[in-house]
Amino acid sequence: MSARVAELEREREEIESFVALAAHELVEPLVMTEAYAAIVAARLDAGAHADSIRDLEALGSGATRARLLVETLLEDARSTGGDLREDAVDLNIVVRDSLSLLRPHIEARHADVRVGALPAVTGEEALLSGVFTNLVGNALKFNPRRGGAIEIGADAEPSLWRISVRSDGPTIPPEDRERIFEPFNRGRGERRVRGAGLGLTICRRIVERHGGRIGVRPAGTNGTGNVFYFTLPN
């Protein structure tokens, strides 16, 4: 039996290596397409070549969507396999780094991001960073186009921490609050949002691997605002 287990583990590692290589080979030409579409569009005179510029922008946008899909699928695969590291992780530092990554989007939307005191937990820092980046990124997408608040905090319960990300977007209907965590699903009316619809699925898998659970509830009773929360063992 041990020989078979070792063989399966070797096969899994080979598949992971192949997937990583394939993703790299797919992403590189897409990045080049994005870059050259932007470069050529910038060289053209806007008055004389409006149609060509629009076509190049569409080409670049399509390449971006394809690249994001490949990267998200790879992240999804990575989030489900391998041994989970058990390091001491200061969530204050994790959130600081996530917000730094999202700063251009925060500034573009003039969002008011407030962060309360967060605990130190045990887990894998890179994966937990992905949870915060996804949840805050989603909050930015669905907040008002200008303004709106995002609040990040934590509450201690007897055997766990409850981490929350509150935002001002439209309240998610009850029938969608579980469905949005399924692969390739979004809430209704999300046409203006790009992405593969896997971000929340990845968040759920990461949180569950850390021994917690994730969900969403309304922030209030006026039809505006959501609180995405997840738990981690204390």
PyMOL commands that set and color helices and strands:
alter all, ss='L'
color gray80, all
select helices_A, chain A and resi 2-43+50-80+91-101+103-109+125-142+174-176+179-181+199-209
alter helices_A, ss='H'
color red, helices_A
select strands_A, chain A and resi 87-90+112-115+120-123+149-157+160-170+214-218+224-233
alter strands_A, ss='S'
color yellow, strands_A
deselect
rebuild
show_as cartoon
